[in-house]
């Protein structure tokens, strides 16, 4: 799949002063797909702007390019959250991609399939298939897009954070027939109030139920609990969470941070006193400083230039 398949679109993103926004189909043939004509994608609007999606069954990538001459070669695939049952694609996708483009980073918003038995032979790997394919797509088209293949990262919010962490720990898993010949391993990951664990008492139950079902095996719970999957080869990571998060306990980020630290993986964790869950790029609480902290972290690792 090459750039000739690009479809121009208007995303109606507030404050997204980016000249080029494009949407691409992620697959020529979606792996593990079950056809169901009655299962149709649902779109939520806020005025004329797209706010989110339900029942996503055809995944896409929306590309936000920096202004001409400002791209620095870094790319980030962004996975919005929504408990694996919804995609908060504007707040946790388009707005971030526009912000990245302003930093010289090419943003790729992944509208990944939401797991459901009606449209997937194995719903537990459906989102991961899309995430792996998205990273490979970026590398496949790196020359045309002005991307450095050694600077391709993944970002996720909430359940999208779980997907990003899964892509960062299961990048070598063969979840579809890979003919691209390029790696699905992210070079770095950015996790914002992420679901990490599928363990009861710490997980976000809705995300677990949607991805693994009501009665998952212990093997599946362990496999999709990111804190147990970290190795020294896991990509360097930037984490953000609010202590008073009532939906996804802060212990998710703390456990992942500890596992990365113990494995010798470079990691930075920002914990805020308040902010709750789903604060996106920030609210009036102290968490509104995290994008600036992320920018500094990316500069430290030469992902953003001065």
C-alpha positions, 0 to 999 in steps of 0.5 A: 500500500503506497501513498497513491492510495491517499484520500484528502479529507477535512477533519474540522480540527479546531486550532489545527493550522496544518496545511496538509491533512490526509487519510489513508486506508490501513489495509488492502485486506483486513486480517481476521475480518468477519463481514457483517453488513449490519455492523456500521461505524458510528460518528459523533459530532460536536457542531461540525467537528468530529468528536469520536467514533464507535463501532470502528471496523475499517481502520485508517491513518490520518496524517498531519504533516509539518509545514514545508521545510519544518519536518525533523524526521520524527513520526508518532502514531497516536492511538486515542482512548475510549475503553476499546469501545469508543475512540475519543479521536479529536481530543486524544488524536487530531489535537495531538497530531496538530500539536506534533506537526507544530513541533516538526513531528509528523503525526499519524492518528490511528483510527483502529478497529474496536474489538468485537466478536461480530467483526473479528475472528480474534478480537484480542489481537485486532487492535494490535494488528492495526497498530503493527500495520500503522508502524510498518506503514510509516516505515514503508513510506518513510522516504515519501513522508520525510521520516527517519525510520529510526524515529518512529514512535507510538502514543496512546491515551487510556485504552489507546495507551494499553494498545501503545504499550502492547505494540511496544512489548509485542512488536515481534508477535506475528498477528497477521501475515507480514509481507512488508519486510519492515519492523513493527517495533516503535523506537519510543512510546508515549503513554498518557493515563494508560491502561497497562494491566489486565489484572483485576483490581488495577485494570479498567474493567470495561477495557478488559471486557471489550478486549478479552471478554468477560471470562478471560483465561489467566494466560490472556490476562498475563499476556496483555498485562504490559507490566509483565511483558517488559524486557530490556528491548522495550522502547524508551517511554514517557508516562503521564498520570493523575493520582486521583484518576478514578477510572484507570488507577495510577498504579498502571503507570507506576507498575509499567515505570517500575518494570521499565526501570528494573529492565534498564529501559530509559523511562520518565514518569510524570504523576500529577496531584489531580486531573482525574481521567481523560484530561487530554492535553490538559485542564486547569489542574497542574497536569496542563504542563505535560505537553511541555514536559513531553517536548523537553523529553523529546528534545533530550532524545533528539526527537525534536530539534531546537 
